[in-house]
Structure formats: C-alpha cells, structure tokens
Amino acid sequence: METRTPGCPSVLGILLLLVCFSFRSDAAFDPKSFQQKLIALEKALDYMNGRPEQMNLDAAFGVTLTEANLIAALLHENVQYLEDKFFIALKEMVVLSDLTRRNLIMTIAPKNETVFLMLTTLSNPNMWIKPISWTKVLSRPRSNSSRLLTYREVIRSMRHGTPVETESDECLIKIVRNSLKGKCKIPPTCVATLAKEDDTTGYPLTHRLLIVQVAKALGCKEATSSPLFSLIPAYCGKIFQDLINLETWNFPDVARDLMLEQIVLCGMEGYHGFVNKHYEDVILSWPHWSGCFGVFGYSDGHKITRRSSSMTDFGCDNHMTSIAAASLAVFIRENIENAFGRL
C-alpha cells in the first residue's frame, strides 16, 4: 500500500468497505456504521482543532487516547485486509488527531506548571499504545433498577463514593510527579482509596480505574503487580453494571459523558461488553451538526458539570467531545482487530 504525504483531506466521500467480515464480537460488520464513525470522528477532531482556546487538559488527554487507539489499529496486522480507501482514511485520521493534540498542547500548556507537567507526561500517545486481548469475560448483568430513577437519583449514582474529582486529580498529579523523579509510586492515601469498598459508582469508579491505568502506563510497580493490577477487571465489572443501569434509565442526557468515559476506559481493557454495535449507534446519534458533543436543551442549573469541563461553541462540552472522539477510535480499532479473525 502506498504512503501518502501527511494531510487531512475529508473522508466524507470515502467508499463503503467491501470486505466481508467473518467475525465480530456481537454482530456482522456494518460498513455503513464504520463509515459513520470515521465521519463523526473527523468532525469531532476538526471541531476541537478549530477551537483550541476552548479546550483544556482533559480534552487534550481525550485526543491523545484517540490518537493512540488509531495508531494501534493502523499497526495491527489486519489492516492489510482493508480496502485501500479505508486504509488511507485511517492514516489521515491519525494525522488529524496528532495535529489536533499538538495544537491543544501548545494552547493549553503555558497556563501553569501543573498543567504543563500533566500535559507533557500524559499526552504522549506512545505510552498509551498497547495490545488488547479482547475478551467476553464480562457477562451481561441484570439491572439493579426495577423502576426509572428520578433526576436526583441519577445524579446521586453518578457521584457516589470516592475519590471525588479533586482527590483523583491530586492522586494523578502525585503519581506523575513521582514518575518524573525516576521513582513511579502511588501514594499510600491513593492506594487506600483504590482498595476501599464503599459501593462506589459513577465517576468515582471510572476515576479509580483511570488512576490504575495511568500508574500502569508510567510503570509504577504497584499497578503492574497484584493486588492493584487485579482491580482492573473488578472495576470494569462494576462499571459494566453502572452502564447497564444507565441503559435501563434510557441513557439520560446528563449521563452521556459518564457513559462515554466508561466505554473508553474499559473498552481499552478489551472488554467486548462495552464495545458493541448498539452502543455505537447510540453514540452516533448524539453529535451536534458541527461535530461536537454536549447536553442540549438543559439550563446550566440542570446539567452535570465536571469541574474539569466547560461549555464550548453551540452549547457543547469540551470533555464530552474529546471522550466521544476517543470512544469512536476504540470502536474503529475493535472493528479492525476483530473483523478478520476467521477468514
């Protein structure tokens, strides 16, 4: 296959993939949804790349995960079976994600020293490129909800347990600083939080997983050996229950950001339950025509507002848009890595 000069032409006119996929985690390959994911991803990246001053550290990190998963897909042996136009489109998405990430870093980094350290450390896609062993170990749990929850109950479930957002940020900052000193170590207070059994749900649970993933990516010994390493499947099992509960509640608009975070973090661990055609279609129905993602039709007082996110053009959210891009990249990667398993 030929190599193109780096650039970012549109993929809107790409032809449908003609290869017959003989294996998929949950259904036959759908060329239309594959193309839709490429188009939606391009629009989301273009949106962020055109508004770097409206983005933040979390947005840059989401784009980093997007780039890492696209590169992993491009390096996978199964790309040899892709029709040329899709192979080229995949390379162009890698170029666009790299351009967007660098643009955001140059705009965000000068704000303060902590942001600079976190950006330069965590926004390196190479540290997030790893092979995935896809597994179906997570069975579909039964929902704990026998009725539709009220708005207040949905809110409560999304913020239940530890760590709170400031605590998880503090753990991540300490881990990064320790790694830069040449001794990657998870602070004892953070280890205690990770192992605490307090029926945590929602964001505190995904943040626990993220802390372990960051520590593992940086090579902290606590995260690469038991018992902390064994927390990953335990966390994703609980997160999957959260996801099913949100689905039972018909994915409330205010819970979309959380749902995307759940899919990205556990999808990157290779759990098929998070990466299926149903969730693809749900996510593909959400973006604004501009390509961004957000909670539309709610006043500010009725939105779930993360301290690390803010509103952008068209009423979108910078964190949600970046994590949506990452989810699309994970879906694209799963399509490529599993589609040709039984040719």
N, C-alpha and C positions, 0 to 999 in steps of 0.2 A: 504494500500500500504506500502511496506517495505521501511525502510530508509537505504540508502547506506552510507558507510563510505565516507567522503568527498574526492573527487579526480577529475581528469579532463580527463577521457578517451575520445577517439574520438567519435563523433556522426556520423561519415561518414557512418557507417554501419547500422544506425537505420532504422527499417522497416517503411513503409508508414503508416500514421494514417488511421485507418479503420472506425472510427466513422463517421456516416453521419451527416453533419452539416446542420441543417434545416433553419438557419437564418444567413445571412451575410449582411453587410451594402450595398454591391454593387453587389455581385455575389455568386454562390455556393462555398463552401470550396474547395480549391485546395490542396490536400495532397502533391503534388509534390513541389509546391511553399513553403509550410510550411516547408518541409524538407530542401529545398534550403536555406531558411532563417536561419535555425539552423546551417547548414553547413557554410554559409557565415559569420555568427556571430562568430562561433568558430574560423574560420581562421583569422578574423579581431582581435579578442582578443588575439589569440596566437601571431600574428604579433606584437602587441603593448607590450605584456608581455615579449617578447623576445628582445625588444629594448627600455627599459625604459629610457636610456640616450638620446634617440632621441625624447622623448615626452616632453610635457610641461603642464602647469596648465590647459589649455583648454582641452587637451587630457584627463587628469585625471578627469575633470568635465564631459566630454562626457561618460567616462566609468562609472562614478557614476550614471548618468541618465540611462545608460544601465542596471546596477545592480538594481536600484530602480524599473524600469518597469518590469524586470524579476521577482523580488520578489513579486511585486503586482500581477502579473499573477499567480505565484505559490500559493499565498494566496487566490486567487479567488475561489469561490465555484465550478466553472465549471471545475476545474482540475480533479474533481472526475470522469468526463466522458472521460478523456484522456486515450488512450491505454497506458499500463504501460511503454513501451519503450520510449514514448514521455514524460511521466511524469518524468522519470528518467533523460532523456536528459535535460529537463528544469532545474532540480535541479543541474545538472552538469554545465550548463551554468551560474547559479547563483554563484556556487563555483569558476568557472573560472573568472568571472567578478570581484568577490571580491578579488581573488588572484592578478589579474592584477591591480586593483585600488590600493591595498596596496603596490604593487611593484613600481608603478609610484610615489606614495606619498613619499615613502622612498627615491627615487632617486631625486625627484624634490624639496621637501620641504626645504632642507638645503640651497638653493641658496640665499634667502634673506627673511627678516622678513615679508614683504607684501605678498609674495608668500606663506609663511608658514601660515599666518593668513587666507588667502583666501582658501587654500587647506584644512586646518583643519576645517573650517566652512562650506564651500560649498560642500566638497567631502564626506559628510556624507549621505549615501543613505537613511537613515531613514527620513530625513527632506524632501525628495522628493517622498516618498511613500504616495500616496493619492488615494482615489477612483475616478474613472472617470465616469461622467454621459455622455454617448455617445449621441451625438445629430447631426441631419442633418440640423440644423438651417441655415447653410451657403448654399445658393443656388449657382449653378454654374454661375458665372458672364460671361458676354460677354467680350472678349478681347478688350482692347483699341487699339491693334495694327492692322492696316489694311495692313501692309507690314512687311517684315522681317527687323529688325533693323540692322544697321551696328554694327561692333565690338565696335566702340567708343560709340554708343548709348546704347548698352548693358551694357558697363562699367559704363556709367553715371547713368543709372537707378539703378544699384546695390549700389551706394554710394550717393544717393540723399537725402539730408535733415539732420536732427540732431537726435541723437548725433553722432559725429564721434567716431571712436573706442577708442581714448584716453579719450574722455569725458564720454563714457559709462563705461569704466573701472574705472574712478575716482568716478562715482556715486556708482558703486558696492562696491568699497573699502570703501567709507564713510558709506554706509549702513551696511556693515559687521562690521566695527569698532564701529559704534553706537550700534549695537546689542550686541557686546561683552562687552560694558559698561553697559548693562542692560536696555538700552533705544533705542529700534529699531525705527529709524526715517529716512525718506527720506529727504535729504537736499532740501531746497526751490528751489535752482537752478535746481535740478534734476526734481522736481515736475513740474516746469515751462516747462522744455524740454519735459516731458512726455505728457503734455497737449497742447503743441504747434501745431498749424495747419499750416503745411508748405509743405503739399503734399509729405511727406517723403515716400521713397520706399527703397527696398533692405535691406542691413544690418542695417542701422539706425533704420528701422522699427522693425526688429526682435530683435534688442538690446533694444528698448523701452519695448517690451514685456518681455524680459528676466529680465530687471530691476524690473518690477512689480512682476514677478514671484518669484524672489529672495526675494524681500521685503515681499511678502505674505508668503513665506515659513519660513521666520525668524520672522513673527508675527508683522511686522510694521503695526500700526493701519491705516495709510493712504492707505495701499494696501488691507486691509480687509474690507473697507467700501467705499461707494460711495464718490466722483466720480471716484477715480482711479481704483477701482475694476471693474467698468463698462467699463474701457478702454480695457480689455482683449478681449471681443467679437468684439469690434470695430477694434482693431489691427488685429485680425485674419481674419476679413472680408477683410481688406485692403491687408493683406499678401496673402490671397487666390487669390485676383486679381493679385497680383505680380506673384504668382505661375502659374496661367493660362496664363499670358503673357509670362513667360519663356517657357511654354509648346508650345505656339504658335510659339515661336522662336526656337522650337525643342530642348529645353534644351541645350543651348551652353555649351561646355565643361567647360568654365571658370565660369559658373553659377551653377555648380553641388553642390559645397559646400553650397551656399546660399539655394538652393532647399532643401538640407538635413536639414539645420537649420530650415527652415520654417516648414517642415513636423514634426520634433521632437517637437518643441515648441508648435505649435498649435494642433498637434496630442495628446500631453499630456493634452491639454484642452478639449479633447473629440470630436473634430470636424471631422466627418466622411469624409468630402471632402478632407482632407489631407492624409487619410489612406485608400487607396483603392488598388485593385489588379493591376491596371495599373501602379501606382507609385511604387509598389513593384517590378514589372517586370523590370521597367526602372532601379531602383537601383541595382537589382540583376545582371544586365548586365554590371555593371561598374567595379567591383573589379579586381585588378591585380591577377595573379595566386597565389601570395603569401598571398592574403587576404586583402591587403591594398587598399586604395582608393587615387586617385590623378588625376591631369590633365596631361594626357600623350600626347606627340607629339607637345608640345609648348615650345619655348625657354623661359627663365626666364623673358625676357622683354615683353612677350605677355601673361603672366599669371596674374590672380588677386591674389595678395599676401596680406594676412592679416598679420598685424604686429605680431599677436599672433600665427601664424602658421609658420612652416618651413618644408623643404623637408627632407624626410627620405629615407631609402633604396628603391631601384627600382624606384626612382622618385616619390614616394608617398608623401602625406601631412599628418602631424600628426593630425591637426584639422579635416580635412575631414574624415580621417579613424575613429576617435573616434565618430564623429557625425553620420557617417554611421552606426556604431555599435549601437548607441542609436536609430536610426530610425528602424533598424531591430528588436530591442527589443520592440519598440512601436507597430510595425506590429504584432509581435508574441503575445503581450498582447491583441491587438484588436481581433485577431483570437480566442483566448481562451475566452475572456469575452463576445463576441457577437455570437460565433458559436453555443452555446447551448441554445439560448434564447427562442426557441419554440419547445422543444422536445415533 
